[in-house]
Amino acid sequence: MSHLLGSGDAFNGDAFNGDAFNGDAFNGDAFNGDAFNGDAFNGDAFTGRDADPEPLTEPSAAAAEAARRRLAELPVGPGALGRLADLGVWAASVQGRCPPLPFLRVRILLLAGDHGIAAAAVSAHPPSATGQMVRAVASGGAAVNVLARATGATVRLLDLAVDSSVDSAVDRAAGMAEVRAEADSGADTEAGAGAGTPTEAAFRVRSSSGRIDREDALSHDEARQAFAAGTRIADDEVDGGADLLVPAELGVGASTPASVIVAALTGAEPVDAIGRGSGIDDDTWMRKLAAIRDALRRARGRVDPFVLLAVAGGADIAAMAGVLSQAAIRRTPVLIDGLVPAAAALVAREVTPGAEQWWLAGHRSPEPAQHLALSRLGLPPLLDLDASAGQGTGALLALLLLDAAIRLLGETAPWPEPA
């Protein structure tokens, strides 16, 4: 049963359970013709920008106060709208206006990458399933596509570290997406959101990542490169007119490094951070616990966020942290989906303190590490659906609630003037 939450967390990262990702999803024009061609982002081409944080502007306190005054004029009892009122105030503050307007240019940023730890059989899916996920999304048939169509959002699929063994599948999927986008939307329909950006493989950092229970996920330079790629992706979207971003993961094994990052930053023990991810059985759970334990031994005490990303993260997680950080700097709100984005958010806040003021947690995932991350961030999730599909699906469902809250604040007539 669905619940509107006052505290907690959201949809987990590498989950991709068989029902949730069910073949109807991402809208065709979302993957907008910049393709996924393998090795364009080859490590030398993009060395990364200076990671020192830029000045952060806080959301508008004046707009938030105006929203509270407007709420007080509505013909409902004090507190009657519950968290819907809070959502309206948040939307006003991040838009800098009251009443706020519905978000019309919502972009799902699917950051695809494989993880070496998947070789330890920590997921219900084999590593090769990443290629199947890519094809489903690019063809418009994944769950996130369905929800994107339902909410009016569009999807952008980017290769950060898809394993080279599935590059051919990615190439074919990108080609299908490009053709579908042209057929469905006309020549320049999606030009405002991502047009003129490098090809969708232009942000590629490497093939997969290191197996974090034994070796670093990335080199230090690769971690900074991936983070910088995320900042460029965010800049592309904001410059293209996006008014709300939803960064999400696509790839097998992502919840394991995400759990390690959360445990390292919160001080949690492995057994308190592990979840069932993609729907794993008890034997797989034990392998995953051992992998998190061993990786955490290597990651614990790493205070530099870029070192932590290199030791225990992955290119997709590092890029996601870059998106979250830069979106806040660019005064663009973000809806956080599940475990992987929540882990990336913890890292992003280390780089850009205060960035969480621009973020909203979409839903509570079954993953304990996501609960820990959102609690540390002070972001109570909106929904609790006991869902772990990831890929932005939970955030898209929360988007419907956010839209309702905005419309209630802006369109509900105030008390009539006394006769």
N, C-alpha and C positions, 0 to 999 in steps of 0.2 A: 504494500500500500504506500502511496506517496505521502510524504510529510513535508511541511514547511518547517525548516529547522531554525533554532535560535543559536545553536553552537554545533561544532563538529567539523565535517569534511566532505569529500567528494568521490567521483568516479575514478578507479585506479588506472594505472598506466598501461602495462603491456598486455592487458587482459585479453581482448579480442576473443571472447567466448563464442562458440559456434552459433548460438542463437542471435547474439547481439549484432554481429557483423553478418547479416543474413542475405546480402545480395541486392538490397535496394537502398541506394544511398546517394552520395555526393552529386550535386546537380552538374549537368554536363558542361555548362559554360564556366564552372568554377576554376577548373584547371585550364588556365587561359592561354595556352599555346606556347608558353616558354618551356621547352621540354626538359626531360630527364635523360641526358645523353651520356651519362657515365662518368667521365673523369675530367669534366671541364674545370671543376674547382679542384686543382691538383696540389695545393699546398704551397706552391711557389707564387701562383698568380695573386693570391690574397693573403697577405701576411698578417692582417689584423690591425685594428686601430688601437690607439692608446686606451687602455682600460680604465684610466682615471675617470671617476664619475663626473658628469656634467652637473651644473646646478639644477636642483629639482624644485619645481614650482608646486606648491600644495593646491589641492582642489579649492574652489572658491567658497570661503566661509560665508561671504555675503549672499551668494546664491542659495546656499544651504539654509541660512536663516530666513530668506524670503520664502523658501519652500515650506519651512515649518509654520510661518505665519499664514501661508495659503492653506495649509492643512487645517489650521485652527478655524478657518472660515467655512470649512466644508460641513454639510449637514450630517455629520456622523459624530458619535460620542468620542471623547478623548481616548485614544489608544485603540479605537475600534478597528482600524486598518492594520494593526499589528506591524509586522515586518514589511508589509506593503508600503506603509508610510516611510519607513527607513529607506527602502529602495528608491522611492521618489526623491527623497532628500539627497541620497548619494548621487543619483542621476543628475540632479540639478547642480550639485557641487562640481562634478567632473565635466559637465558641459559649460559651467559658468553662466547659467541662465535659469530663470524661473518664469513660467513653467518649463521643464525640460521637454525635449522632443523625442519621439521614438527613434531608436537607432536604425538607420536605413542602409548603412554600408558595413555590415558585419562580415568579417573575414575570418574563416577558419584556416589556420596555418598548420598544415600537417607536416611535421618535420620527420622525415623517414630516416631510419638508421638501424642497422643490425648491431648486436652486442655479442662479443665473444663469449660471455658467460652462458649464452644459450647452449653452447656445446656441452655444458655440464648437465644438460637435461633438467633445467629448472622451470621449464614452461610446459604447458599442455600441448604446445605446438612445436614442430621441428623448426630449426632456423630457416629452412627454405620457405616457410609459410609467409615470410615478409613479402616475397615476390607475388604471392597470391593476393595479399592484402593490397598491394600497390595496384595490381590489375583491377581488383574490385572497385577501388576508389576511383581510378582513372576512367573506368567505364561508366561511372555514375550509378553503380549498383550496390554500394556499401551502405550500412545503416546511417553513417554520417551524411551521405548524400540525400537520403530520404528526409532526414531532419533539417538539413540545409534548405531543401526545397520547401518544406513546411513553414520555415521561419523566414524565408527570403534571404538567407545568408549565402555566401559563395565560398568556395573551397580552393585553396592553393596548396599544391603538393610539391614538396621540395626534398631533394635527395641530399642529405648531409653525410650519410655513411652507410648506404645500402651495400651489402656484400657484393663483391665483384661477380660472384657466381650467379647472381640474379640480375646483373646489369641488363642482359638481353631482354628479360621480362619487363624491366623498368622502361627500357627504350620502347618496346612495343606498346606498353601501357601509355606512355607519354604521347606516342603518335596517335593512339586512339583518342586520347583526351583532346589533343589539338584539333583533330578532325571534327570531333563532336562539338567542341566549343564553336568552331566556325559555322557548323551546320545549324546549331541551335540558336546562336546569339547574333549572327551577322558579323560583319567585318570588325567593328570596333566596340561592341557592346560592353565588354568588360575592361575597356581601356583605362577607365578611371581607377581601377584597383589592381595595380601591379604592372600596368603597361610600361614599356620602356625599361623594365628591370632585366638583369642578365637572365640567361636561360635557367630553367629550374634546377639544373645540375651545376650551375655556375657557383653555387655555395658549397659544393661537395668538399669535404675535408679529407676523407680517407675511405677505405673499404672496411666496414665493420669497426670494431674496437677491440682492445686487448681483453683477455679473460681476467677480470678484476680480482679473482681470488688468488691469482698467481702473478699478475703483471699489471702495469698501469693500463688504463683504458686508452689514454692519449699521451702524446708528448706534451710538455708544457706549451710549446709553440702551437700545437694543434688545438689545445684547449682555448688559448687566446684567439686563435683563428676562428674557431667555431663560435665563440661568444661574439666576436666582431661580425661574423656573418649574420648572427641574429639581430644585431643592431642595424645592419644594412637592410635586412628584411623588414624590420619595423619601420625604418625610414621610408622604404619603398611604398609600404602600405599607407602610411600617414600622408605622404606626399601625393598618393593616388586618390585620397579622399576617404579612406576607411575611417569610421567613427567608433568602432569597437572591434577589438582583436580577440581571437580565441586560439592561442597556441596549443597544439596537441601532438601526441606522439603517434608514430606508426612503425611498428617493428617488434619482433619477438624478443623477449627477455628484458624489456625496459624497466619493469617494476623491480628487478633485483638491484641494479645500480641506484635506482631512485630510493629504494629502502635503505641502502647503505648511506647515501648522502643525508637522508633525514636522520638516521641514527647518529651519524657523525656530528651533525649540527645541533641535535637536541640532547645528546647523551643517553639515548635509549639503548637498551640491550637488544641483540638480534631477535630474540624470541618475542620482544614487544613490538618489533617493527615488521615482522614477516606477515604476509597475507597469502591468500589462495590465488592471487593474480588471475591467470587465465582459466582458473577452475581446476587446479592441480589436485592430484590424489595425495595420500599420506606419504608414500615413498618419495614422490617428487618434492613434497613439502620439506622432508628431511634433507634432501639434496640442496634445496634452496636455502634452508637455514644454515647449512654448513658453508655454502658459498657466501652468504651475507656475513657470517662470523669471520671467515678468513679475509674477506675484503675489508671488513671493518677494522680488523687488526692493522691493516696497512693504511687505512684512512684516518683513524682516530687521531685527533690532535693536529690535523692539518688546518691551520687557521687561515691561510691564504685561500680564498675561494677558487682561484684558478688552479692551484695545486690540488685541491680537493676534486675539482672537475677532471683533472688529468689522471689522478690516481684511481678514482672510483666512478667517474661519470660516463660520458660518451659524447660524441659530437652533437647528437640531437639534443641532449639535455643541456649542454653548454650553449648551443644556439638558442634554445628556448629561454634560458636565463638572459641571454642578450636581448631577445625580443621583449621580455617582461621589463627589463631595466630601461631600455630605450623608449618603450611605449610610455612609461611614466615620465621620462624626461621630455617627451614630445606631448605630454598632457593628453594622452589617448587612453581611455579605460580598457581594461582587460578582464575577460571572464575566465576564471581558472576552472579547468575541468576535473581531472582526477589526480592520482598519485604522482605521476611523472611531472605534470605542470606544477604541482604543489612543491615537489622537491626542487625543481628549477627555480621556483619563486623564493624559496629559502636562500638559495645561492644569490639570486638577483638582489635580494635585500641586503646581503652582505656587501655587494658592490655599490648599490644605490640605496642607502638608508632612507626610509620614508616612502619608498616606491609603492608599498602595499596600500597606501591611501588611494591609489588609482586602480586597485584590483578588487574583484568581487568573486567569491567562491560559489560556483554553480550548484554543487551537490556533494553529498556525503557518500563516499565510496566504502565498500566493505574492508578496504585496506587499512590496517592499523597505522601504518606509516603516514598515510594521508591525514588521518585524524591528528597525529602528532604535529605534522607540518602546519596544518591550518590553525591549530590551537596556538602554536608558537607565533604564527603570523597575525593572530587576532582576527581571523576572517571566518565568521560563522557561515556555513553553507546554507543555501536556500532550500534544497530538496534532499530527501533521503528516499531513494528508490531501490536500495540494495543492489545497485547496478555497477558493473565493472567493465563495461565495453570499451571505455576510453575513446580515443580519437575524436574528442570534442563533443561526443553525443550528450553527455550529462549537462554540459554548459549550454548546449542548444536548447534543451528542455527548459533550463532556467531562464533562457532568453525570453520565452513566452511569458513567464512570470514578471520579469523586469519590464517588458512592454506593457503589461497590464497595470503595473504600479505607476508607470509614467503617464499612461492615459487617465488613470484615476485622478492623479494630481492635476493634470492639465485640463481635463474635460469635465470634471464634476462641477456642477453649478454650486456656488456658495449659498449660504442662507439668504433668503430674500430679505430685502430691506423692509423694516416694519412699515405698515400702512400709515 
